[in-house]
Amino acid sequence: MSCPLPKSIRLTLPYPPSANTYWKPAPGRGLVPSDEARRYKAAVELIARREGVLPLTGPVRVTLRVYRPRRVGDLDNTRKVLLDALQGWGFLDDGQVSEDHGYRLDDDPKHPRVEVLLEGEAFATAAEAESHRRARAERSARARRTRNANRLLKYRKQLRLSPSTHSPRKP
């Protein structure tokens, strides 16, 4: 067992959607977060803002205590969705997670939830957190533009190479 880290965040969050429903296909865009995923991320953001949470910096230890609404769903699906939603709020990036403990406890149909304990070395400043969230959004937008441009080039290349687009050869 490792020694406690000096800074911690405790949150009680709603039970997340399954990772199986977290992503949906979008024509021409690949997989994108579903409406349910966006709502869950917004709920986590609202709770983090209300609690005045600043994200942790450096290595982060995560402890999850999961209370499912019913006897369905595995801990791994819960963990993936939850860590994704905490990115930028509980820690700057999920690459910081160096230790991860998850416990699936008794089901609680009346109050399904995840009790989260995040422990780290220090808190980011509000400016660092906002800057990191903005940079992450810009990287995501740039990657999306590049992906769309590459798809368009591929599509145009397929049109040029398609036999149906060439005029018939004269004998």
N, C-alpha and C positions, 0 to 999 in steps of 0.2 A: 504494500500500500504506500502510495506516495504522500508527501507532506502537503498540507493545504496551501493553496495559492492565496495571496493576500486580498484580492478583490473578487467579489462575487455578485451575481445577479440571480434573483429568484423570481420566477414568473409562473403563474398558472394560466395556461393557454387552452383554448378549445381543442377538442380532439380533431386532428387533421384529416383531410380527405385521404383516401388511399392513393398510393403512388400509381396504381393502375388507372385511376381516373384523373390524375394530376396533369397529364399531357394530352393534347388532342391534335390530330393532323390538321394542317391548314394548307389548302392548295397553294403550291408555289412557295411555301414558307417552311415546310417540314413540320416538326412538332413545336407547338406553342403551349404555354400554360392554359389550362381550361378556365372557364368562367369561375368554377368552384375554387380552383387554385388561386386565381386573382383575388377572390373574395377572402380566402383564408389568409393570404399574405397581407391584405389590407387590415384584417382583424388583428393580426399579430403586430403590425405597425401601430395601429391605434392603441393597443394595450401597452406597447413599449413606450410610446410617446406619453400616454397618460401616467405611466409609472416613472417617467423622467429617466429612462434607461439610456446610458451612454455605452456604446459597444466596447468590448474588451480588446486590448492589443496583446500581441505576443501569443505564446501557446495557450490554448484554452482546453479545460477539462469540462466535459458535458455529462450531466447525470439527468436521466429522464425517468420519471415515474408515470407510467401510462395506465389510465383507467378507461378501458374501451366501453362503447355503448352496448356491445353484445359480443358474444364469443366468436368474432370473425375478425380477420386481419392479423397480419404478423407484425412483429416489432420493427423489422427492417423497413417495411413500407412507411410506418409511422415516423421513424427516425429520418429518413431521406427527405420527406416533405417538410417536416418540422425544421431541420437544419437549413433547408433552402429558404424557408420563411424568416428565419432568424438572421440570415445574412444581412449585414448592414445595420442591424439593431442590437443583437446580442454580442456579435463579434463582427469585425470588418469583412472577413472572408472565411468560408468554411475550410479553407486550407490551413487555418490556424488550429483546428481541432486536432489535438495531439492525444487525447484520451477520451473515450466515449463509453459510458455505462448506461444501459437501458434496462428497466425493470417493468415487466408487464404484471400489474397487480390485479386484484379482484376487479371484475367488470362492474361498471356503475352506470346502469341504463338511465338513471335520473340526472346524473351530472358527469358525463364523460369528459375527460380532460387529460392534459399532460402537465405535470408539475416539473418545471425545468430549473436546474441549478447549473449556472455557468460560472466557472472559476478561472481567473486569469491573473496576470501580473499587474496590469494597469488598465485604466479606462482611457479611451480616446477622448480628445476634446470634442465639443460640439462641432467646431469648424472642421476637424479632421474627419469626423464621421460623415458630415454633409459632403465634404470634398470627395471622400471615397465613394459614397453612393452616386454622386454625379459622374465621377470617372467611370464607374462600373456601367452606368446607363449609357454613357458615350461609347464605351467599348462594345457594348451589346448592339447599339445602333449601327456602329461602323461595321461590325461583323455581319449584321443583317443586310446592310447595303452591299457589301462585298459578295455575300452569298447570292443575293438577288441578281447582281451584275453578272456573276459567273453562270447562273442559270440562264440568263438571257443570251449570253454568248453561246452557250451550249445549244440552246434552242435554235438560234440563228444558224449555227454551223450545221445542225441537223437538217434545217430547211435547204441550205445550199447543197448538201450532199444527197438529198433525197432524189431518187430517180424520177419521181413524178414531177419534180420542179424543172427538170431539164427538157429542153425541146428535143424532139426525136432527131437522130442523125440522118443526114441525107446519104443515100447509097452512092 
